[in-house]
Amino acid sequence: MLRSDHWKYRYITLPLEAYIALKG
């Protein structure tokens, strides 16, 4: 099973990467 930390990590990193892409 997927760990809760795993989905939390992706849930945070996905929008974070998008933010960096827009900012960059």
C-alpha positions as CSV (number, residue, x, y, z in Angstrom):
1,M,0.0,0.0,0.0
2,L,1.1,3.6,-0.6
3,R,2.2,5.5,2.5
4,S,0.4,8.6,3.5
5,D,3.7,10.5,3.3
6,H,4.0,9.5,-0.3
7,W,0.8,11.1,-1.5
8,K,1.4,14.1,0.7
9,Y,4.9,14.5,-0.8
10,R,3.5,14.4,-4.4
11,Y,0.5,16.6,-3.4
12,I,3.0,19.2,-2.3
13,T,5.7,18.8,-4.9
14,L,3.3,18.8,-7.9
15,P,2.0,22.4,-7.3
16,L,5.5,23.4,-6.1
17,E,7.1,22.4,-9.4
18,A,4.3,24.3,-11.3
19,Y,5.0,27.4,-9.1
20,I,8.7,27.2,-9.8
21,A,8.0,26.7,-13.6
22,L,5.8,29.8,-13.6
23,K,8.2,31.8,-11.5
24,G,11.2,30.7,-13.6
